[in-house]
Structures are given as structure tokens and as C-alpha cells.
Amino acid sequence: MCARFVKHISETRPDFMPHLARLASIGLLTEVVEDFIKPTHQQTTATLTLVLDGPIALDYLGCSGRELQRDVKTVLNSLRGLGCSIVVFPTTCTEIQSNLGSMLNLPPEKRHGYTHEAMRKGEVMEAYVQSVARNPEQALEAAGIRIKPITLGQFPNQHRFF
């Protein structure tokens, strides 16, 4: 039934798909939080490491507007309180730089997306977005999100002779 609804929405109102995708990602994060709140066996701290993708990291930094930042911060700060650590991979920083740079290089009338809407509404200043685009690593570190380097020990399949 849900799959039919999603298919119907994608065919009749494709402009709603980003909203459904956002709801799905928030739902997944909420499930993780609920599992920590009501675990099957009691444990005082968590050893889970969450790896954020570019859009969620941008939401956390406030580049997508106040409402998205508040939602993501609530969930991630709750997980931090349970002992989880939050990291991003270097490729996420490259993705952030590329996405923000592409948007900022367009004339204002051709820009689109969450960051542009937040700037248009005055929820985030363009100077801040430019600062994040120039150095996402620094912005993420300042927000308490570590950059986790990728090593061959973690991903041996990235060896050039694999």
C-alpha cells in the first residue's frame, strides 16, 4: 500500500519527492534513537559511530534553514547524549564543497534547493554559506563533527590492484 502511494506521488506530484525522501531519512534516524531509548537489553553507553552524508551535514550546519537544522540537531544531539560519535568521510567534505560551490556560482535567479531557499528567507547568510563552501572541514569540526579518514584497512577494496 505504501509503495503504491509513493509510486502515485512520484507520477502525479514529482515535486513532493524531496519531501518524502526527507521524511524517510528522519524516520530512519528516529528508529535508531528509539532503539537506544528502549533497547532489547540494557546498556549504559553506545559505541555506535554515525557517518553523515552531505545533505544531513549541511542541515546540521544550518545551511538548509532553521527548521531542518533544528530537526537534525535534535536527533543527532540525542544520539550524542547516548554516547554515539558523529563523523563524516573526506568525500562528504568534497561533496559539500561541490554542491555549495555550484549553487553559489549561479546567478541568484537560477539558484534552487534548500540552501538557496534558506538564504532567500534570510535564515542563513550567503557569507556563511561561502565560508562553509570554502572550508567544510573547519565548519564541521567547529560543529563537533570529526572528519574520519578512509584507510585501506577499512576498505581494502579501494586498493588500486583489487
Z-matrix of the N, CA and C atoms (Angstrom, degrees):
N
C 1 1.435
C 2 1.539 1 110.22
N 3 1.310 2 116.57 1 -43.73
C 4 1.465 3 120.64 2 179.85
C 5 1.530 4 110.02 3 -66.15
N 6 1.336 5 116.69 4 -41.58
C 7 1.462 6 120.21 5 -179.64
C 8 1.530 7 110.31 6 -62.38
N 9 1.334 8 116.63 7 -39.30
C 10 1.459 9 119.68 8 177.84
C 11 1.531 10 110.97 9 -64.64
N 12 1.328 11 116.48 10 -38.81
C 13 1.464 12 120.64 11 178.19
C 14 1.533 13 110.45 12 -63.10
N 15 1.333 14 116.71 13 -46.31
C 16 1.462 15 120.88 14 -179.74
C 17 1.525 16 109.96 15 -63.03
N 18 1.336 17 116.85 16 -41.84
C 19 1.462 18 120.25 17 178.46
C 20 1.531 19 110.43 18 -63.00
N 21 1.330 20 116.30 19 -43.32
C 22 1.466 21 120.91 20 179.04
C 23 1.525 22 110.80 21 -61.13
N 24 1.330 23 116.96 22 -46.50
C 25 1.468 24 120.93 23 -179.90
C 26 1.525 25 110.33 24 -63.22
N 27 1.347 26 116.58 25 -42.06
C 28 1.474 27 118.78 26 -178.25
C 29 1.524 28 111.60 27 -65.22
N 30 1.326 29 116.84 28 -30.67
C 31 1.462 30 120.04 29 179.80
C 32 1.524 31 112.44 30 -82.78
N 33 1.338 32 116.64 31 -39.07
C 34 1.461 33 119.39 32 -174.29
C 35 1.519 34 113.92 33 -94.96
N 36 1.329 35 117.58 34 -31.71
C 37 1.474 36 121.46 35 -178.40
C 38 1.524 37 110.25 36 -137.00
N 39 1.332 38 119.30 37 68.41
C 40 1.465 39 121.10 38 -178.07
C 41 1.524 40 113.24 39 -59.66
N 42 1.325 41 117.33 40 -20.67
C 43 1.466 42 119.98 41 178.01
C 44 1.530 43 112.17 42 -68.46
N 45 1.338 44 118.23 43 -15.33
C 46 1.466 45 121.97 44 178.15
C 47 1.530 46 112.50 45 -85.72
N 48 1.324 47 118.44 46 -12.22
C 49 1.470 48 121.30 47 -174.98
C 50 1.535 49 113.31 48 -60.52
N 51 1.341 50 120.15 49 -41.85
C 52 1.472 51 118.00 50 177.05
C 53 1.529 52 112.56 51 -59.38
N 54 1.326 53 116.55 52 -34.83
C 55 1.462 54 120.00 53 178.95
C 56 1.528 55 110.74 54 -68.36
N 57 1.329 56 116.85 55 -41.17
C 58 1.465 57 120.02 56 177.33
C 59 1.527 58 111.19 57 -64.94
N 60 1.326 59 116.54 58 -39.62
C 61 1.467 60 120.07 59 178.37
C 62 1.521 61 110.13 60 -63.76
N 63 1.320 62 117.85 61 -41.26
C 64 1.464 63 122.26 62 178.72
C 65 1.528 64 110.13 63 -63.11
N 66 1.341 65 116.60 64 -44.03
C 67 1.464 66 120.17 65 177.95
C 68 1.530 67 111.60 66 -61.68
N 69 1.325 68 116.35 67 -40.06
C 70 1.470 69 119.97 68 -179.99
C 71 1.520 70 110.92 69 -64.22
N 72 1.342 71 118.34 70 -42.43
C 73 1.462 72 120.06 71 -179.23
C 74 1.525 73 111.02 72 -68.85
N 75 1.328 74 117.61 73 -37.78
C 76 1.465 75 119.89 74 176.40
C 77 1.524 76 109.63 75 -66.30
N 78 1.331 77 117.00 76 -37.91
C 79 1.467 78 120.77 77 177.31
C 80 1.519 79 112.22 78 -61.51
N 81 1.335 80 116.73 79 -41.10
C 82 1.461 81 119.77 80 178.72
C 83 1.524 82 111.61 81 -65.27
N 84 1.329 83 116.80 82 -42.92
C 85 1.463 84 119.81 83 177.38
C 86 1.523 85 110.76 84 -63.77
N 87 1.326 86 117.35 85 -37.99
C 88 1.459 87 121.22 86 178.96
C 89 1.523 88 110.61 87 -63.90
N 90 1.331 89 117.64 88 -38.78
C 91 1.462 90 120.75 89 177.34
C 92 1.523 91 111.33 90 -61.00
N 93 1.337 92 116.29 91 -40.78
C 94 1.465 93 119.86 92 178.02
C 95 1.521 94 109.94 93 -62.78
N 96 1.334 95 117.06 94 -44.22
C 97 1.461 96 120.60 95 179.39
C 98 1.520 97 110.35 96 -62.28
N 99 1.343 98 117.50 97 -44.97
C 100 1.459 99 120.66 98 179.93
C 101 1.522 100 111.51 99 -60.96
N 102 1.319 101 117.46 100 -37.42
C 103 1.458 102 120.40 101 179.12
C 104 1.527 103 110.84 102 -64.28
N 105 1.329 104 116.92 103 -33.74
C 106 1.462 105 119.68 104 177.39
C 107 1.521 106 111.44 105 -75.94
N 108 1.330 107 117.14 106 -33.74
C 109 1.460 108 120.32 107 -179.01
C 110 1.525 109 110.59 108 -72.62
N 111 1.335 110 117.78 109 -41.00
C 112 1.464 111 122.29 110 -179.98
C 113 1.531 112 109.27 111 -122.17
N 114 1.329 113 117.60 112 70.17
C 115 1.470 114 119.19 113 -177.01
C 116 1.526 115 111.51 114 -72.89
N 117 1.323 116 114.50 115 158.86
C 118 1.462 117 119.22 116 177.32
C 119 1.521 118 111.22 117 -72.37
N 120 1.332 119 118.06 118 -29.97
C 121 1.469 120 121.47 119 171.58
C 122 1.522 121 108.06 120 -134.53
N 123 1.307 122 115.93 121 144.51
C 124 1.461 123 121.44 122 -172.16
C 125 1.526 124 112.21 123 -72.25
N 126 1.305 125 116.67 124 133.24
C 127 1.457 126 123.21 125 175.60
C 128 1.521 127 107.21 126 -146.38
N 129 1.339 128 116.77 127 138.29
C 130 1.457 129 119.92 128 -173.33
C 131 1.524 130 112.96 129 -80.29
N 132 1.325 131 118.20 130 -34.34
C 133 1.458 132 120.46 131 179.13
C 134 1.514 133 110.03 132 -132.16
N 135 1.309 134 114.82 133 161.59
C 136 1.463 135 120.81 134 179.94
C 137 1.517 136 109.15 135 -109.41
N 138 1.307 137 115.50 136 150.90
C 139 1.463 138 120.63 137 176.42
C 140 1.522 139 110.61 138 -115.77
N 141 1.305 140 115.83 139 20.77
C 142 1.458 141 121.76 140 -177.66
C 143 1.523 142 110.22 141 -76.87
N 144 1.325 143 115.99 142 136.75
C 145 1.457 144 121.80 143 173.47
C 146 1.521 145 107.84 144 -112.36
N 147 1.319 146 115.94 145 122.14
C 148 1.460 147 121.33 146 179.01
C 149 1.523 148 109.13 147 -97.10
N 150 1.320 149 115.88 148 131.42
C 151 1.460 150 121.27 149 177.65
C 152 1.523 151 107.31 150 -107.23
N 153 1.323 152 115.53 151 116.54
C 154 1.457 153 120.45 152 -177.97
C 155 1.524 154 110.98 153 -85.77
N 156 1.329 155 115.46 154 146.56
C 157 1.457 156 119.44 155 171.95
C 158 1.527 157 108.76 156 -91.93
N 159 1.308 158 116.58 157 176.57
C 160 1.454 159 121.86 158 -175.29
C 161 1.530 160 114.67 159 -58.21
N 162 1.345 161 118.82 160 -51.32
C 163 1.458 162 118.87 161 -177.95
C 164 1.539 163 113.82 162 -61.14
N 165 1.322 164 117.30 163 -40.46
C 166 1.470 165 119.79 164 179.52
C 167 1.526 166 109.87 165 -68.60
N 168 1.332 167 117.30 166 -38.87
C 169 1.467 168 120.45 167 177.35
C 170 1.529 169 110.13 168 -62.89
N 171 1.328 170 117.23 169 -41.00
C 172 1.471 171 120.69 170 177.58
C 173 1.532 172 110.88 171 -64.78
N 174 1.337 173 116.51 172 -38.85
C 175 1.465 174 120.18 173 176.15
C 176 1.525 175 109.92 174 -61.22
N 177 1.334 176 116.59 175 -45.81
C 178 1.471 177 121.52 176 -178.81
C 179 1.526 178 111.09 177 -61.65
N 180 1.322 179 116.90 178 -38.05
C 181 1.466 180 121.14 179 179.73
C 182 1.527 181 112.88 180 -74.63
N 183 1.327 182 117.08 181 -12.67
C 184 1.461 183 120.58 182 179.20
C 185 1.511 184 114.36 183 92.59
N 186 1.318 185 117.26 184 7.26
C 187 1.471 186 120.20 185 -179.09
C 188 1.517 187 112.61 186 -73.72
N 189 1.325 188 117.87 187 -13.81
C 190 1.464 189 120.82 188 -177.87
C 191 1.523 190 112.39 189 -104.44
N 192 1.319 191 116.53 190 6.10
C 193 1.460 192 120.28 191 179.30
C 194 1.514 193 112.53 192 111.81
N 195 1.315 194 114.61 193 164.59
C 196 1.471 195 121.35 194 -174.93
C 197 1.517 196 113.21 195 -66.36
N 198 1.333 197 116.46 196 -42.67
C 199 1.467 198 120.05 197 -175.14
C 200 1.533 199 111.38 198 -64.36
N 201 1.321 200 116.79 199 -47.26
C 202 1.462 201 119.80 200 178.80
C 203 1.528 202 110.75 201 -65.30
N 204 1.327 203 116.91 202 -39.27
C 205 1.459 204 119.94 203 178.53
C 206 1.526 205 110.21 204 -61.74
N 207 1.316 206 116.86 205 -45.23
C 208 1.466 207 120.65 206 179.97
C 209 1.534 208 111.07 207 -60.56
N 210 1.324 209 116.70 208 -45.10
C 211 1.465 210 120.52 209 -179.29
C 212 1.526 211 111.66 210 -61.52
N 213 1.331 212 116.00 211 -50.01
C 214 1.465 213 120.43 212 -176.94
C 215 1.529 214 110.42 213 -67.43
N 216 1.329 215 117.36 214 -42.09
C 217 1.469 216 120.21 215 179.83
C 218 1.527 217 111.15 216 -62.51
N 219 1.324 218 117.31 217 -39.43
C 220 1.468 219 120.43 218 179.43
C 221 1.524 220 110.47 219 -58.62
N 222 1.315 221 116.07 220 -48.56
C 223 1.463 222 120.29 221 -178.30
C 224 1.527 223 111.07 222 -67.61
N 225 1.330 224 117.30 223 -49.65
C 226 1.463 225 120.30 224 -176.07
C 227 1.528 226 112.25 225 -67.97
N 228 1.325 227 117.78 226 -36.86
C 229 1.460 228 119.27 227 177.51
C 230 1.528 229 111.37 228 -68.39
N 231 1.336 230 117.57 229 -33.16
C 232 1.462 231 120.73 230 174.41
C 233 1.524 232 110.21 231 -63.90
N 234 1.316 233 116.33 232 -42.66
C 235 1.461 234 120.37 233 178.36
C 236 1.524 235 111.05 234 -65.70
N 237 1.324 236 117.17 235 -38.72
C 238 1.471 237 120.85 236 175.79
C 239 1.518 238 110.60 237 -60.44
N 240 1.329 239 115.40 238 -41.16
C 241 1.461 240 120.72 239 179.04
C 242 1.517 241 112.62 240 -61.66
N 243 1.321 242 116.15 241 -25.42
C 244 1.461 243 120.85 242 177.57
C 245 1.523 244 112.17 243 -86.25
N 246 1.322 245 117.07 244 -4.03
C 247 1.456 246 121.13 245 178.14
C 248 1.514 247 114.88 246 105.47
N 249 1.308 248 117.91 247 3.41
C 250 1.463 249 120.59 248 179.51
C 251 1.526 250 109.58 249 -73.65
N 252 1.312 251 115.30 250 149.16
C 253 1.458 252 119.56 251 173.23
C 254 1.528 253 108.27 252 -108.17
N 255 1.321 254 114.87 253 150.17
C 256 1.465 255 120.73 254 -176.02
C 257 1.512 256 108.01 255 -121.74
N 258 1.327 257 115.95 256 127.46
C 259 1.461 258 121.60 257 -177.72
C 260 1.527 259 109.73 258 -136.62
N 261 1.317 260 115.15 259 167.12
C 262 1.460 261 122.34 260 168.89
C 263 1.524 262 107.26 261 -132.77
N 264 1.308 263 116.22 262 154.76
C 265 1.454 264 121.16 263 174.45
C 266 1.532 265 108.87 264 -88.12
N 267 1.321 266 117.73 265 157.10
C 268 1.471 267 120.22 266 178.40
C 269 1.530 268 113.31 267 -55.59
N 270 1.326 269 117.08 268 -31.71
C 271 1.470 270 119.51 269 178.82
C 272 1.529 271 111.44 270 -63.58
N 273 1.330 272 116.76 271 -28.94
C 274 1.464 273 120.19 272 176.70
C 275 1.518 274 110.20 273 -65.96
N 276 1.317 275 116.85 274 -39.80
C 277 1.473 276 120.86 275 177.91
C 278 1.530 277 109.88 276 -63.15
N 279 1.322 278 116.47 277 -41.22
C 280 1.467 279 120.67 278 177.37
C 281 1.524 280 110.01 279 -63.39
N 282 1.336 281 116.74 280 -41.50
C 283 1.464 282 121.64 281 179.03
C 284 1.535 283 110.59 282 -62.79
N 285 1.328 284 116.81 283 -44.10
C 286 1.462 285 121.16 284 179.29
C 287 1.527 286 109.93 285 -61.09
N 288 1.326 287 115.52 286 -46.82
C 289 1.460 288 120.69 287 -179.73
C 290 1.534 289 110.80 288 -59.50
N 291 1.318 290 115.75 289 -45.63
C 292 1.459 291 121.07 290 -178.50
C 293 1.530 292 111.45 291 -65.11
N 294 1.336 293 116.97 292 -47.40
C 295 1.470 294 120.63 293 -177.93
C 296 1.524 295 111.97 294 -63.66
N 297 1.327 296 115.99 295 -48.06
C 298 1.465 297 118.65 296 -179.32
C 299 1.532 298 110.87 297 -67.72
N 300 1.331 299 116.47 298 -40.99
C 301 1.463 300 120.08 299 179.14
C 302 1.512 301 112.03 300 -61.28
N 303 1.326 302 116.88 301 -42.11
C 304 1.471 303 120.60 302 179.12
C 305 1.520 304 111.08 303 -62.33
N 306 1.321 305 115.75 304 -43.29
C 307 1.464 306 119.74 305 -179.42
C 308 1.529 307 110.61 306 -67.35
N 309 1.330 308 117.05 307 -44.39
C 310 1.466 309 120.77 308 -177.34
C 311 1.531 310 112.80 309 -68.61
N 312 1.325 311 117.59 310 -26.26
C 313 1.464 312 121.02 311 -179.88
C 314 1.529 313 113.09 312 -77.05
N 315 1.320 314 116.70 313 -13.49
C 316 1.462 315 120.29 314 177.71
C 317 1.529 316 109.80 315 -83.17
N 318 1.329 317 116.74 316 152.43
C 319 1.468 318 117.84 317 172.45
C 320 1.535 319 108.90 318 -65.26
N 321 1.316 320 118.59 319 148.41
C 322 1.472 321 121.34 320 -175.73
C 323 1.525 322 115.07 321 -50.55
N 324 1.315 323 117.89 322 -35.12
C 325 1.475 324 118.95 323 -178.29
C 326 1.534 325 113.16 324 -72.69
N 327 1.334 326 117.42 325 -14.05
C 328 1.469 327 120.15 326 179.86
C 329 1.535 328 112.16 327 -104.63
N 330 1.315 329 117.70 328 -1.52
C 331 1.459 330 121.46 329 -179.75
C 332 1.524 331 110.20 330 -76.07
N 333 1.325 332 115.00 331 153.71
C 334 1.459 333 120.68 332 176.24
C 335 1.521 334 108.76 333 -154.66
N 336 1.323 335 116.64 334 172.26
C 337 1.459 336 121.74 335 176.99
C 338 1.520 337 112.33 336 105.85
N 339 1.333 338 114.61 337 175.61
C 340 1.462 339 121.15 338 -175.98
C 341 1.529 340 112.15 339 -61.86
N 342 1.325 341 117.12 340 -42.00
C 343 1.461 342 119.78 341 -177.73
C 344 1.528 343 110.64 342 -66.66
N 345 1.318 344 116.50 343 -43.47
C 346 1.469 345 119.16 344 178.48
C 347 1.531 346 110.38 345 -61.28
N 348 1.326 347 117.02 346 -43.92
C 349 1.471 348 120.22 347 179.61
C 350 1.525 349 110.76 348 -61.94
N 351 1.328 350 117.12 349 -40.87
C 352 1.465 351 120.67 350 178.97
C 353 1.528 352 110.74 351 -65.09
N 354 1.334 353 116.82 352 -38.87
C 355 1.464 354 119.81 353 177.73
C 356 1.532 355 110.29 354 -67.63
N 357 1.317 356 116.29 355 -41.38
C 358 1.466 357 121.35 356 -179.97
C 359 1.526 358 111.35 357 -62.27
N 360 1.333 359 116.84 358 -37.71
C 361 1.465 360 121.47 359 179.61
C 362 1.532 361 112.56 360 -80.74
N 363 1.326 362 116.97 361 -7.45
C 364 1.458 363 120.13 362 -179.40
C 365 1.516 364 113.82 363 81.65
N 366 1.347 365 116.93 364 15.47
C 367 1.466 366 120.70 365 -179.80
C 368 1.522 367 112.07 366 -81.37
N 369 1.325 368 116.46 367 -21.21
C 370 1.466 369 121.33 368 177.41
C 371 1.528 370 107.33 369 -144.41
N 372 1.318 371 115.41 370 138.76
C 373 1.462 372 120.19 371 -178.72
C 374 1.522 373 110.37 372 -84.03
N 375 1.323 374 116.33 373 144.63
C 376 1.459 375 120.52 374 179.80
C 377 1.525 376 111.41 375 -61.11
N 378 1.317 377 116.97 376 -33.56
C 379 1.472 378 120.44 377 179.08
C 380 1.536 379 110.54 378 -62.22
N 381 1.339 380 117.05 379 -38.35
C 382 1.465 381 120.53 380 177.97
C 383 1.525 382 109.97 381 -66.59
N 384 1.323 383 116.91 382 -43.90
C 385 1.465 384 121.16 383 179.37
C 386 1.529 385 109.76 384 -61.48
N 387 1.332 386 117.60 385 -41.64
C 388 1.466 387 120.98 386 177.04
C 389 1.524 388 110.97 387 -62.94
N 390 1.325 389 116.31 388 -38.88
C 391 1.466 390 120.83 389 178.20
C 392 1.523 391 110.99 390 -62.85
N 393 1.325 392 116.81 391 -44.41
C 394 1.473 393 121.04 392 178.24
C 395 1.523 394 109.62 393 -65.09
N 396 1.323 395 117.65 394 -40.58
C 397 1.468 396 121.36 395 -179.84
C 398 1.524 397 111.13 396 -63.85
N 399 1.331 398 117.04 397 -38.24
C 400 1.473 399 120.79 398 179.49
C 401 1.523 400 112.11 399 -68.92
N 402 1.339 401 117.21 400 -39.58
C 403 1.458 402 120.05 401 -174.76
C 404 1.528 403 110.45 402 -145.62
N 405 1.346 404 117.58 403 76.20
C 406 1.465 405 119.37 404 -179.35
C 407 1.525 406 112.84 405 -63.79
N 408 1.339 407 117.06 406 -31.13
C 409 1.463 408 119.86 407 179.48
C 410 1.523 409 110.65 408 -59.37
N 411 1.328 410 116.39 409 -45.84
C 412 1.463 411 120.90 410 -179.08
C 413 1.533 412 110.74 411 -64.55
N 414 1.325 413 117.72 412 -42.62
C 415 1.464 414 121.33 413 179.98
C 416 1.526 415 110.68 414 -63.52
N 417 1.337 416 116.72 415 -42.48
C 418 1.461 417 120.25 416 -179.80
C 419 1.528 418 111.28 417 -67.87
N 420 1.331 419 116.89 418 -43.58
C 421 1.469 420 120.43 419 178.41
C 422 1.528 421 109.98 420 -61.03
N 423 1.338 422 117.42 421 -41.12
C 424 1.468 423 120.96 422 178.97
C 425 1.524 424 111.26 423 -63.67
N 426 1.332 425 116.86 424 -29.22
C 427 1.465 426 121.67 425 178.58
C 428 1.529 427 112.17 426 -85.89
N 429 1.328 428 116.89 427 0.36
C 430 1.465 429 120.42 428 178.10
C 431 1.516 430 114.35 429 86.75
N 432 1.325 431 116.93 430 19.60
C 433 1.467 432 120.90 431 178.44
C 434 1.520 433 107.73 432 -109.69
N 435 1.328 434 115.78 433 119.00
C 436 1.461 435 120.73 434 -178.01
C 437 1.526 436 111.06 435 -79.81
N 438 1.332 437 115.07 436 151.14
C 439 1.462 438 121.20 437 172.68
C 440 1.527 439 105.88 438 -95.15
N 441 1.314 440 116.92 439 120.09
C 442 1.464 441 121.71 440 -177.75
C 443 1.521 442 108.80 441 -100.81
N 444 1.331 443 117.23 442 113.99
C 445 1.465 444 118.90 443 179.90
C 446 1.527 445 110.96 444 -66.30
N 447 1.306 446 115.57 445 148.85
C 448 1.465 447 121.52 446 177.44
C 449 1.525 448 107.46 447 -95.08
N 450 1.337 449 115.52 448 127.53
C 451 1.462 450 120.34 449 -179.24
C 452 1.526 451 110.01 450 -117.82
N 453 1.321 452 115.49 451 162.58
C 454 1.469 453 119.57 452 176.94
C 455 1.524 454 111.06 453 -66.61
N 456 1.330 455 117.23 454 -25.21
C 457 1.466 456 120.44 455 176.42
C 458 1.517 457 111.63 456 -63.66
N 459 1.331 458 116.97 457 -36.00
C 460 1.462 459 121.52 458 179.14
C 461 1.528 460 111.51 459 -80.19
N 462 1.329 461 115.68 460 -39.92
C 463 1.463 462 121.23 461 -175.92
C 464 1.528 463 109.51 462 -130.59
N 465 1.348 464 117.76 463 76.01
C 466 1.462 465 119.56 464 -178.00
C 467 1.530 466 112.79 465 -62.12
N 468 1.315 467 117.50 466 -21.66
C 469 1.462 468 120.85 467 179.49
C 470 1.532 469 112.29 468 -67.14
N 471 1.332 470 117.93 469 -10.46
C 472 1.456 471 119.96 470 178.75
C 473 1.527 472 112.62 471 -86.85
N 474 1.343 473 115.99 472 -0.10
C 475 1.455 474 118.90 473 175.99
C 476 1.526 475 107.82 474 -64.63
N 477 1.313 476 117.25 475 138.86
C 478 1.458 477 119.64 476 -172.29
C 479 1.524 478 113.30 477 -65.31
N 480 1.354 479 118.76 478 -19.59
C 481 1.462 480 120.57 479 178.06
C 482 1.521 481 111.73 480 -102.10
N 483 1.326 482 118.61 481 13.43
C 484 1.472 483 121.30 482 -178.98
C 485 1.520 484 110.43 483 -68.28
